[in-house]
Amino acid sequence: MRTTLVRAGVAGALLFSGSVLAVPVAHAAETDVVIEKVSVNGGKNIVFGISRTESFTISVTASDDSGIRHSGAFLEIDREKGDDYWSYHGVPTCTAVSSTTSTCKLTVTLERDIDLPRNTLAGPWDVYVQLQSKDGDYYGDDYKEHPVQRRAKLSVNASPEPVAKGRTITVTGKLTRANWDRYVYAGYTNQSVRLQFRPKGSDTYTTVKTVRSSSTGQLRTTVTAARDGYWRWNFGGTATTSAVKATGDFVDVV
């Protein structure tokens, strides 16, 4: 059940988690309010690490032949899974684009009192839009889903440096991701990570092999030294965790 609490006149974002007194949510049946565009975080996935300095925006452009009322607008992104519920929401700032169309924008900035969700809530979140036209038409409904992910980190080390041509290079690294429950980065287990190589003088990385991370997120493999270049790990991400590429580690082949 949605647990939205609308507080008129409150700017910015409010957070509720767990069980909250619910306000019944009206849905957008038979309304002349047209939602023309909804953008969350500029179209990019929302990715949280373990810092409370993260921020994102929700923006909606809507129209009605009578125009959009700027009071009473409300935007929210939330997810419920089992007993866990989290919501970032608030009253947006609305600007008229024309006599019929307005854009309403909410900026959410995590601060000391606006916390991270539980690990279980990483994945697709519902984006809820509530607007009213000047002649009384109402829109209030989940409009779309948007990914909210745990931030991944990836390290790499290729050695020895330098190395004789034809000898073995050992490439190691570690894949970690944000643990929102404990505010640490922890090893991401049993994930496919690509080892890639970029020759000196080239801008293009090519996948050499794929390795699975260990029970602690460690990565390790060997390759044969053929020419100077950069080695990196590349993780494609999952539904709950962001993609990440390590910065290339240069190896001089002599």
VENRAUR-V324956 format. One record per helix or strand of 2 or more residues. SS is the DSSP state (a for helix, b for strand). FROM is the first residue (numbers start at 1). LEN is the number of residues. If there is no record, write none. Layout:
SS & FROM & LEN
SS & FROM & LEN
This chain:
b & 11 & 7
b & 34 & 7
a & 41 & 3
b & 46 & 3
b & 55 & 9
b & 68 & 14
b & 84 & 8
b & 93 & 4
b & 101 & 9
a & 119 & 3
b & 123 & 11
b & 138 & 13
b & 152 & 8
b & 168 & 12
b & 184 & 4
b & 192 & 8
b & 206 & 7
b & 218 & 7
b & 229 & 7
b & 244 & 2
b & 249 & 3
